[in-house]
Amino acid sequence: MERKKMKLWTPAAMAAVLAAGTVLPACSSKEGGQEAQSSVQPGAGTAATAPAKRGSLSVTIYDRGQISPDEGTYDNNRWTKWVNEKGPVDVKYVPVQRNGSEQKIPVLFASGDAPDLVLEYNAGMRSQLWSQKQLMPLDDIIDKYSTEYKQLLEKFPQLKKVTAMPDGKTYQIGKVIKPTAQTVMVIRKDWLDKLKLQVPKTVDDFYNVAYAFAHNDPDGNGKNDTYGFNMNEHYIIDKMFGSELFIIENGELVRTFDRIKPAAEVKKKLFENGVVDKDFLTDKTGQKAQQDFANGKTGIFVGYIANVKKNYEILKKSDSKAEILPIVLPETSFGQYSPDFNSPLDIVGVVNAKTKDPQAVMQYVDFMIKPSTVEHFQYGEEGVHFKRGADGTPETIDKDKNTKEINYNLDYKMFMPTYFLKDYQKDGVMLNSKDPFDQEWIKLSQMMDKLYIDPSRPTPGYTHFKIRPNLEKDINATVDSGWSQWHDTILKAIVSNGDLDKAVEQIKDAWYSSGGQKAEDWHKKWYQENKNSWVFMKDLYEMKF
């Protein structure tokens, strides 16, 4: 067959055709069995095909001082670059010192320099900004511009309930995660075995075992240098008695005082009988208590799960025979409870009322909560931080590299939902890790989830502290001071051998003299108005993922 000769168009000829207004015929195509034609419309030019203008926004990011210099800074690193390269909008990150955010962010708003999207855990501060009309209502922009976050609210209507402000409108951005253990209690199993003791089941058992750990030389060094319990976490004893500022009782939300003294008696007994570190009050950050545990000097240790993991690993390196076991909180006459767990719902962000591009804000939120983005921030870059196993499971390539390059990205993930992630890891440890400590820890952590996320042993209180209702400024101040004054008064009585009955009366007097009755009335009224619409503790245990 003779090949047809193609007519060549010279630049001059082409220009002549275009000048004459001639339209070249479009190529035809087959689509769905039907012939379809497209053509350039008269008058169409570059303006019709120009890409849409790329939006931009500014976002706060906590500066925790945990990024190595060669990784960059909190506003310029591998993660911020990836977001700006892969995401739909230009993002400027504004670092805020974590320990100073509660002071810094209101100043930024007052000066008119607050970023568009403010990520902040402090509920009181978010409430204050709302009352000052500094925040943008989000219902309309979610409905108009969002897909991913809108679907999240539809799937978990509980999230919409807790992100609303008192006027009924949504002003806050939240996330959904699988609940996990947060504060945990562990016991030295090897010490139990050596002293032929059983895991404590009641609060009396707890005291007796802790006393034996402090005085019966469980580490076998012939010295009286061990502690039964880390008293810096004395709050856990209040948890054992279900003692909180407000609890639901007889169909009402009430302030409790009757559980304070029984818990304080246990604390006082531990202190007076040399079971705990006498200088625990000076350990403001808990670092001394963590070091004691890591050095093999504490029998019953309570702390955040990450701190337990970190210090247990140190302990195992110096004493390979050391063994811990998570235990439920001992039972008291008020029932049996659990320590705090990570709430499946959390509120973490607000939008500046003065933001000029709310569409960009929602585009950023949607991009950051997409499963592919969440997985990237969770596991890192494939081929750099992990590789796929035969079954598709991510496998860490270099643990130390990941620690350096991934661990600091925590706060970029503040509003990322993780409930849908497959269980490839636990507490940052890949389930398929071959490291003996990793495998031991995975089993312990899974046991902790089972023990502490159990509705038969609930966390005390009417709802999780992360999703309590927004309070008026003066009531919030009363609640905050009521909490601190309660514990300060009890601890002062304990270390000075004071009268606990008088201490409880001082707590009551201080509460009511600082607006306690108004706070109680507000909570009672709020509960009656919202008991069928808010998310309470029992609802959190019933959430399905």
For each residue, the residues with C-beta under 8 A, 3 or more apart:
1:
2:
3:
4:
5:
6:
7:
8:
9: 13 14
10: 13 14
11: 14 15
12: 15 16
13: 9 10 16 17
14: 9 10 11 17 18
15: 11 12 18 19
16: 12 13 19 20
17: 13 14 20 22 24
18: 14 15 21 22
19: 15 16
20: 16 17
21: 18 42
22: 17 18
23: 39 40 42
24: 17 40
25: 39
26: 37 38 39 40
27:
28: 35 36 37
29: 35 36 37
30: 33 34 35 36
31: 34 35 36
32:
33: 30
34: 30 31
35: 28 29 30 31
36: 28 29 30 31
37: 26 28 29
38: 26
39: 23 25 26
40: 23 24 26 44
41: 44
42: 21 23
43:
44: 40 41 48 49
45: 48 49
46: 49 50
47: 50
48: 44 45
49: 44 45 46
50: 46 47
51: 54
52:
53:
54: 51 88 89 90
55: 88 89 90 357 359 360 363
56: 89 90 91 92 357 360
57: 89 90 91 92 115 116 117 355 357 360 361 364
58: 91 92 93 94 115 116 117
59: 91 92 93 94 115 116 117 118 119 364
60: 93 94 95 96 101 105 115 117 118 119 120
61: 74 75 93 94 95 96 119 411 412
62: 74 95 96 97 98 101 119 411
63: 74 95 96 97 98
64: 98 408 410 411
65:
66: 407 408
67: 71 72 73 74 77 408
68: 71 404
69: 72
70:
71: 67 68 77 78 404 405 408
72: 67 69 76 77 78 80
73: 67 76 77 95
74: 61 62 63 67 77 93 95
75: 61 80 92 93 94 95
76: 72 73 80 81 93
77: 67 71 72 73 74 80 81 408
78: 71 72 81 82 405
79: 82 83 377 409 412
80: 72 75 76 77 83 84 91 93 412
81: 76 77 78 84 85
82: 78 79 85 86 376
83: 79 80 86 87 91 367 368 412
84: 80 81 87 90 91
85: 81 82
86: 82 83 367 373
87: 83 84 91 363 364 367 368
88: 54 55 363 364 367
89: 54 55 56 57 360 363 364 367
90: 54 55 56 57 84
91: 56 57 58 59 80 83 84 87 364
92: 56 57 58 59 75 115
93: 58 59 60 61 74 75 76 80
94: 58 59 60 61 75 115
95: 60 61 62 63 73 74 75
96: 60 61 62 63 100 101 104 105
97: 62 63 100 101 104
98: 62 63 64 101
99:
100: 96 97 103 104
101: 60 62 96 97 98 104 105 120 122
102: 105 106 120 122 125
103: 100 106 107
104: 96 97 100 101 107 108
105: 60 96 101 102 108 109 114 118 120 125 129
106: 102 103 109 110 125 128 129
107: 103 104 110 111
108: 104 105 111 113 114 115
109: 105 106 112 114 129 132 134 352
110: 106 107
111: 107 108 114
112: 109 354
113: 108
114: 105 108 109 111 118 134 352 354
115: 57 58 59 60 92 94 108 118 352
116: 57 58 59 351 352 355 356 357 360 361
117: 57 58 59 60 173 349 350 351 352 355 361 364 365
118: 59 60 105 114 115 129 349 350 351 352
119: 59 60 61 62 348 349 411 414 415
120: 60 101 102 105 125 126 348 349 350
121: 348
122: 101 102 125 126
123: 126 127 347 466 468 470
124: 127 128 471 476 480
125: 102 105 106 120 122 128 129
126: 120 122 123 129 130 135 171 172 347 350 470
127: 123 124 130 131 165 470 471 473 476
128: 106 124 125 131 132 473
129: 105 106 109 118 125 126 132 134 135 350
130: 126 127 133 134 135 165 171 350 470
131: 127 128 473
132: 109 128 129
133: 130 353
134: 109 114 129 130 352 353
135: 126 129 130 165 171 350 351 352 353
136: 141 171 350 351 352 353 355 358
137: 140 169 170 171
138: 141 142 169 170 171 172 173 351
139: 142 143 169 170
140: 137 143 144
141: 136 138 144 145 146 351 358 359 361 362
142: 138 139 145 146 149 150 153 170 362
143: 139 140 146 150
144: 140 141 359
145: 141 142 358 359 362 363
146: 141 142 143 149 150 362 365 366
147: 150 151 366
148: 151 152 365 366 367 369 370
149: 142 146 152 153 173 362 365 366 369
150: 142 143 146 147 153 154
151: 147 148 154 155
152: 148 149 155 156 159 176 369 417
153: 142 149 150 156 157 159 160
154: 150 151 157
155: 151 152
156: 152 153 159 160 176 345 543
157: 153 154 160 161
158: 161 162 345 535 539 543
159: 152 153 156 162 163 174 175 176 345
160: 153 156 157 163 164 170
161: 157 158 164 533 534 535
162: 158 159 174 345 347 467 534 535
163: 159 160 170 171 172 173 174 347
164: 160 161 168 169 170 171 172
165: 127 130 135 168 169 170 171 172 470
166: 470
167:
168: 164 165
169: 137 138 139 164 165
170: 137 138 139 142 160 163 164 165
171: 126 130 135 136 137 138 163 164 165 350 351
172: 126 138 163 164 165 347 348 349 350
173: 117 138 149 163 347 348 349 350 351 365 415
174: 159 162 163 345 346 347 348 349 415
175: 159 345 346 348 369 414 415 416 417 418
176: 152 156 159 344 345 417 419 545
177: 180 342 344 346 417 418 419
178: 344 418 419 545
179: 341 342 343 344 449 453 540 543
180: 177 305 341 342 449 453
181: 184 305 339 341 342 445 448 449 451 452 453
182: 304 305 339 340 341 342
183: 233 236 302 303 304 305 339 340 341
184: 181 302 303 304 305 308 326 339 448 452
185: 236 300 301 302 326 327 328 329 339
186: 300 301 302 308 312 324 325 326 327 444
187: 191 192 199 200 209 299 300 301 324 325 326 327
188: 191 192 213 218 298 299 300 322 323 324
189: 192 193 323 324 325
190: 193 194 321 322 323
191: 187 188 194 195 197 213 218 219 299
192: 187 188 189 195 197 198 199 209 325
193: 189 190 196
194: 190 191 218 220
195: 191 192 212 213 216 218
196: 193
197: 191 192 209 212
198: 192 201 205 209
199: 187 192 325 327
200: 187 205 206 208 209 327 330
201: 198 205 330 331
202: 205 206 330 331 332
203: 206 207 240 266 330 331 332
204: 207 208
205: 198 200 201 202 208 209 330
206: 200 202 203 209 210 240 266 300 330
207: 203 204 210 211 266 269 270 275
208: 200 204 205 211 212
209: 187 192 197 198 200 205 206 212 213 228 299 300
210: 206 207 213 214 228 229 270 275 276 299 300
211: 207 208 214 215 228 273 275
212: 195 197 208 209 215 216 218 228
213: 188 191 195 209 210 216 218 226 227 228 229 275 298 299 300
214: 210 211 224 226 227 228 274 275 276 299
215: 211 212 224 274 275
216: 195 212 213
217: 220 221 222 223 224 226
218: 188 191 194 195 212 213 226 299
219: 191 225 226 296 297
220: 194 217
221: 217 225
222: 217
223: 217
224: 214 215 217
225: 219 221 297
226: 213 214 217 218 219 297 298 299
227: 213 214 230 275 276 277 292 297 298 299
228: 209 210 211 212 213 214 270 275 276 298 299 300
229: 210 213 270 275 276 298 299 300 301 302
230: 227 233 276 277 280 286 289 292 293 298 300 301 302 303
231: 234 267 270 271 276 277 280 289
232: 277 280 283 286 288 289
233: 183 230 236 286 289 302 303
234: 231 237 238 267 280 487 491
235: 238 239 487
236: 183 185 233 239 240 302 329 339
237: 234 240 241 263 266 267
238: 234 235 241 243 244 259 260 263 460
239: 235 236 242 243 329 337 338 339 340 459 460
240: 203 206 236 237 263 266 329 330 331 332 337
241: 237 238 259 262 263 332 334 337
242: 239 247 259 332 334 335 337 460
243: 238 239 256 259 260 263 334 460
244: 238 247 256 460 461
245: 255 256 461 479 482 483 486
246: 253 254 255 256 461 462 523
247: 242 244 253 254 256 460 461 462
248: 251 252 253 254 462 527 536
249: 252 254 256
250: 254
251: 248
252: 248 249 524 527 528
253: 246 247 248 462 523 524 526 527
254: 246 247 248 249 250 520 523 524
255: 245 246 511 516 519 520 523
256: 243 244 245 246 247 249 259 260
257: 260 504 507 508
258: 261
259: 238 241 242 243 256 262 263 334
260: 238 243 256 257 263 264 486 490 504 507
261: 258 264 265 500 501 504
262: 241 259 265 266 332 333 334
263: 237 238 240 241 243 259 260 266 267
264: 260 261 267 268 490 493 494 500 503 504
265: 261 262 268 269 500
266: 203 206 207 237 240 262 263 269 270
267: 231 234 237 263 264 270 271 490 491 494
268: 264 265 271 272 493 494 500
269: 207 265 266 272 273 275
270: 207 210 228 229 231 266 267 273 275 276
271: 231 267 268 275 276 278 494 495
272: 268 269 497
273: 211 269 270
274: 214 215 278
275: 207 210 211 213 214 215 227 228 229 269 270 271
276: 210 214 227 228 229 230 231 270 271 280
277: 227 230 231 232 280 283 288 289 292
278: 271 274
279: 282 283 288
280: 230 231 232 234 276 277 283 289
281: 491 495
282: 279 288
283: 232 277 279 280 286 287 288 289
284:
285:
286: 230 232 233 283 289 290 303 307
287: 283 290 291
288: 232 277 279 282 283 291 292
289: 230 231 232 233 277 280 283 286 292 293 298 301 303
290: 286 287 293 294 303 307 310 311
291: 287 288 294 295 311
292: 227 230 277 288 289 295 297 298
293: 230 289 290 296 297 298 301 303 308 311 312 315
294: 290 291 311 312 314 315
295: 291 292 315 318
296: 219 293 315 318 319 322
297: 219 225 226 227 292 293
298: 188 213 226 227 228 229 230 289 292 293 301
299: 187 188 191 209 210 213 214 218 226 227 228 229
300: 185 186 187 188 206 209 210 213 228 229 230
301: 185 186 187 229 230 289 293 298 308 311 324
302: 183 184 185 186 229 230 233 236 339
303: 183 184 230 233 286 289 290 293 307 308 311
304: 182 183 184 307 308
305: 180 181 182 183 184 308 309 427 445 448
306: 309 310 427
307: 286 290 303 304 310 311
308: 184 186 293 301 303 304 305 311 312 324
309: 305 306 312 313 427 441 445
310: 290 306 307 313 314
311: 290 291 293 294 301 303 307 308 314 315
312: 186 293 294 308 309 315 316 322 324 441
313: 309 310 316 317 437 441
314: 294 310 311 317 318
315: 293 294 295 296 311 312 318 319 322
316: 312 313 319 320 322 437
317: 313 314 320
318: 295 296 314 315
319: 296 315 316 322
320: 316 317
321: 190
322: 188 190 296 312 315 316 319
323: 188 189 190
324: 186 187 188 189 301 308 312 444
325: 186 187 189 192 199 444
326: 184 185 186 187 444 447 448 451
327: 185 186 187 199 200 451
328: 185 336 338 451 452 457
329: 185 236 239 240 336 337 338 339 457
330: 200 201 202 203 205 206 240 336
331: 201 202 203 240 335 336
332: 202 203 240 241 242 262 335 336
333: 262
334: 241 242 243 259 262
335: 242 331 332
336: 328 329 330 331 332 456 457
337: 239 240 241 242 329 457 458 459 460
338: 239 328 329 341 451 452 453 454 457 458 459
339: 181 182 183 184 185 236 239 302 329 452 459
340: 182 183 239 459 464 465
341: 179 180 181 182 183 338 452 453 459
342: 177 179 180 181 182
343: 179 346 464 466 467 540
344: 176 177 178 179 419 540 543 545
345: 156 158 159 162 174 175 176 464 466 467 535 540 543
346: 174 175 177 343 466 467
347: 123 126 162 163 172 173 174 466 467
348: 119 120 121 172 173 174 175 414 415
349: 117 118 119 120 172 173 174 414 415
350: 117 118 120 126 129 130 135 136 171 172 173
351: 116 117 118 135 136 138 141 171 173 355 358 361
352: 109 114 115 116 117 118 134 135 136 355
353: 133 134 135 136
354: 112 114
355: 57 116 117 136 351 352 358 361
356: 116
357: 55 56 57 116 360 361
358: 136 141 145 351 355 361 362
359: 55 141 144 145 362 363
360: 55 56 57 89 116 357 363 364
361: 57 116 117 141 351 355 357 358 364 365
362: 141 142 145 146 149 358 359 365 366
363: 55 87 88 89 145 359 360 366 367
364: 57 59 87 88 89 91 117 360 361 367 368
365: 117 146 148 149 173 361 362 368 369 415
366: 146 147 148 149 362 363 369 370
367: 83 86 87 88 89 148 363 364 370 373
368: 83 87 364 365 373 374 412 415 416
369: 148 149 152 175 365 366 373 374 415 416 417
370: 148 366 367 373 374
371: 374 375 420
372: 375 376
373: 86 367 368 369 370 376 377 416
374: 368 369 370 371 377 378 413 416 417 418 420 421
375: 371 372 378 379 421
376: 82 372 373 379 380 381
377: 79 373 374 409 412 413 416
378: 374 375 413 418 421 425
379: 375 376 382 385 386 394 406 424
380: 376 384 385 386 402 405 406
381: 376 384 385 386
382: 379 385 386 387 388 394
383: 387
384: 380 381 397
385: 379 380 381 382 396 397 398 401 402 405 406
386: 379 380 381 382 394 395 396 397 402
387: 382 383 394 395 397
388: 382 392 393 394 395
389: 392 393 394 395 432
390:
391:
392: 388 389
393: 388 389 424 430 431 432
394: 379 382 386 387 388 389 424 425 430
395: 386 387 388 389 430 432
396: 385 386 399 402 430 433
397: 384 385 386 387 401 402
398: 385 401 402
399: 396 402 403 435
400: 403 404
401: 385 397 398 404 405
402: 380 385 386 396 397 398 399 405 406 407
403: 399 400 406 407
404: 68 71 400 401 407
405: 71 78 380 385 401 402
406: 379 380 385 402 403 409
407: 66 402 403 404 410 428
408: 64 66 67 71 77
409: 79 377 406 412 413
410: 64 407 413
411: 61 62 64 119 414
412: 61 79 80 83 368 377 409
413: 374 377 378 409 410 416 418
414: 119 175 348 349 411
415: 119 173 174 175 348 349 365 368 369
416: 175 368 369 373 374 377 413
417: 152 175 176 177 369 374 420
418: 175 177 178 374 378 413 421
419: 176 177 178 344 545
420: 371 374 417 545
421: 374 375 378 418 424
422:
423: 426 431
424: 379 393 394 421 430 431 432
425: 378 394 428 429 430 431
426: 423 429 431 441 442 445 446
427: 305 306 309 441 442 445
428: 407 425
429: 425 426 433 438 441 442
430: 393 394 395 396 424 425 433 438
431: 393 423 424 425 426 442
432: 389 393 395 424
433: 396 429 430 438 439 442
434: 438 439
435: 399 438 439
436: 439 440
437: 313 316 440 441
438: 429 430 433 434 435 441 442
439: 433 434 435 436 442 443
440: 436 437 443 444
441: 309 312 313 426 427 429 437 438 444 445
442: 426 427 429 431 433 438 439 445 446
443: 439 440 446 447
444: 186 324 325 326 440 441 447 448
445: 181 305 309 426 427 441 442 448 449
446: 426 442 443 449 450
447: 326 443 444 450 451
448: 181 184 305 326 444 445 451 452
449: 179 180 181 445 446 452 453
450: 446 447 453 454
451: 181 326 327 328 338 447 448 454
452: 181 184 328 338 339 341 448 449 457
453: 179 180 181 338 341 449 450 541
454: 338 450 451 457 458 541
455: 458 538 541 542
456: 336
457: 328 329 336 337 338 452 454
458: 337 338 454 455 537 538 541
459: 239 337 338 339 340 341 464 537
460: 238 239 242 243 244 247 337
461: 244 245 246 247 464 465 537
462: 246 247 248 253 527 536 537
463: 467 468 534 535 536 537 540
464: 340 343 345 459 461 467 468 537 540
465: 340 461 468
466: 123 343 345 346 347
467: 162 343 345 346 347 463 464 535
468: 123 463 464 465 471
469: 526 530 534
470: 123 126 127 130 165 166
471: 124 127 468 475 476 479 522
472: 475 476 522
473: 127 128 131 476 477
474: 477 478 515 518
475: 471 472 478 479 515 518 519 522
476: 124 127 471 472 473 479 480
477: 473 474 480 481 514 515
478: 474 475 481 482 511 514 515 516 518 519
479: 245 471 475 476 482 483 519
480: 124 476 477 483 484
481: 477 478 484 485 510 514
482: 245 478 479 485 486 510 511 514 516 519
483: 245 479 480 486 487
484: 480 481 487 488
485: 481 482 488 489 507 510 511
486: 245 260 482 483 489 490 507 511
487: 234 235 483 484 490 491
488: 484 485 491 492
489: 485 486 492 493 503 506 507 510
490: 260 264 267 486 487 493 494 500 503 507
491: 234 267 281 487 488 494 495
492: 488 489 495 496 498 503
493: 264 268 489 490 496 497 498 499 500 502 503
494: 264 267 268 271 490 491 498
495: 271 281 491 492
496: 492 493
497: 272 493
498: 492 493 494 502 503
499: 493 502 503
500: 261 264 265 268 490 493 503 504
501: 261 504 505
502: 493 498 499 505 506
503: 264 489 490 492 493 498 499 500 506 507
504: 257 260 261 264 500 501 507 508
505: 501 502 508 509
506: 489 502 503 509 510
507: 257 260 485 486 489 490 503 504 510 511
508: 257 504 505 511 512
509: 505 506 512 513
510: 481 482 485 489 506 507 513 514
511: 255 478 482 485 486 507 508 514 516
512: 508 509 516 517
513: 509 510 516
514: 477 478 481 482 510 511
515: 474 475 477 478 518 519
516: 255 478 482 511 512 513 519 520
517: 512 520 521
518: 474 475 478 515 521 522
519: 255 475 478 479 482 515 516 522 523
520: 254 255 516 517 523 524
521: 517 518 524 525
522: 471 472 475 518 519 525 526
523: 246 253 254 255 519 520 526 527
524: 252 253 254 520 521 527 528
525: 521 522 528 529
526: 253 469 522 523 529 530
527: 248 252 253 462 523 524 530 531
528: 252 524 525 531
529: 525 526
530: 469 526 527 533 534
531: 527 528 534 536
532:
533: 161 530
534: 161 162 463 469 530 531
535: 158 161 162 345 463 467 539 540
536: 248 462 463 531 539 540
537: 458 459 461 462 463 464 540 541
538: 455 458 541 542
539: 158 535 536 542 543
540: 179 343 344 345 463 464 535 536 537 543
541: 453 454 455 458 537 538
542: 455 538 539
543: 156 158 179 344 345 539 540
544:
545: 176 178 344 419 420
